[in-house]
């Protein structure tokens, strides 16, 4: 049963990073608007929207990696816990 606390600490760290990234992404996209810029002149709003899209695009791989790592850690904890319970029931 000594593996469970270590796995829980790893899971907590991964989940905290994942939730932090989701909160940051939500903060970025809070000001994103659905606009269509028809003329080619560079407007301030167009630059701001392009910057938001660029930041979200850079952040997306990290969100996916930390989400997948958190899911794998969750499955690992459940697997170790189930195996340990199975051993105690025998």
C-alpha positions as CSV (number, residue, x, y, z in Angstrom):
1,X,0.0,0.0,0.0
2,X,3.1,2.3,0.0
3,X,2.6,3.1,-3.7
4,X,-0.8,4.8,-3.3
5,X,0.5,7.9,-1.4
6,X,3.2,8.5,-4.0
7,X,0.8,8.1,-6.8
8,X,-1.7,10.5,-5.1
9,X,1.0,13.1,-4.8
10,X,2.0,12.7,-8.4
11,X,-1.7,12.9,-9.4
12,X,-2.3,16.0,-7.3
13,X,0.6,17.8,-9.0
14,X,-0.5,16.8,-12.5
15,X,-4.1,17.8,-11.7
16,X,-3.1,21.1,-10.3
17,X,-1.0,21.9,-13.4
18,X,-3.9,20.8,-15.6
19,X,-6.5,22.9,-13.8
20,X,-4.1,25.9,-13.8
21,X,-3.7,25.6,-17.6
22,X,-7.4,25.3,-18.0
23,X,-8.0,28.4,-15.9
24,X,-5.4,30.3,-17.9
25,X,-6.9,29.2,-21.2
26,X,-10.3,30.3,-19.9
27,X,-8.9,33.6,-18.9
28,X,-7.4,34.1,-22.4
29,X,-10.5,33.1,-24.3
30,X,-12.8,35.2,-22.1
31,X,-12.0,38.2,-24.3
32,X,-12.1,36.4,-27.6
33,X,-14.9,37.4,-29.9
34,X,-16.3,35.9,-33.0
35,X,-15.6,38.6,-35.6
36,X,-15.0,38.7,-39.2
37,X,-12.7,41.4,-40.5
38,X,-13.6,42.1,-44.1
39,X,-11.0,44.7,-45.0
40,X,-7.3,44.3,-45.0
41,X,-6.5,47.2,-42.8
42,X,-4.8,46.2,-39.5
43,X,-7.1,47.2,-36.8
44,X,-6.3,46.9,-33.1
45,X,-9.1,44.5,-32.5
46,X,-7.8,42.2,-35.3
47,X,-4.3,42.2,-33.8
48,X,-5.7,41.4,-30.3
49,X,-7.8,38.5,-31.6
50,X,-4.8,37.1,-33.6
51,X,-2.7,37.3,-30.4
52,X,-5.3,35.5,-28.4
53,X,-5.6,32.7,-31.0
54,X,-1.8,32.4,-31.1
55,X,-1.5,32.1,-27.3
56,X,-4.3,29.5,-27.2
57,X,-2.7,27.6,-30.0
58,X,0.6,27.5,-28.1
59,X,-1.2,26.4,-24.9
60,X,-3.3,23.6,-26.4
61,X,-0.6,20.9,-26.6
62,X,0.3,21.4,-22.9
63,X,-3.4,21.2,-21.9
64,X,-3.7,17.9,-23.9
65,X,-0.5,16.5,-22.4
66,X,-1.4,17.3,-18.8
67,X,-5.0,16.1,-19.3
68,X,-3.7,12.8,-20.6
69,X,-1.1,12.5,-17.9
70,X,-3.8,13.1,-15.2
71,X,-6.1,10.5,-16.8
72,X,-3.2,8.0,-16.9
73,X,-2.3,8.7,-13.2
74,X,-6.0,8.3,-12.3
75,X,-6.1,4.9,-14.1
76,X,-2.9,3.9,-12.4
77,X,-4.2,4.8,-8.9
78,X,-7.4,2.8,-9.6
79,X,-5.4,-0.1,-10.9
80,X,-3.1,-0.2,-7.9
81,X,-6.0,0.2,-5.5
82,X,-8.0,-2.5,-7.2
83,X,-5.0,-4.9,-7.2
84,X,-4.3,-4.3,-3.6
85,X,-8.0,-4.8,-2.6
86,X,-8.0,-8.0,-4.7
87,X,-4.9,-9.3,-2.8
88,X,-6.5,-8.6,0.5
89,X,-9.7,-10.4,-0.4
90,X,-7.9,-13.6,-1.3
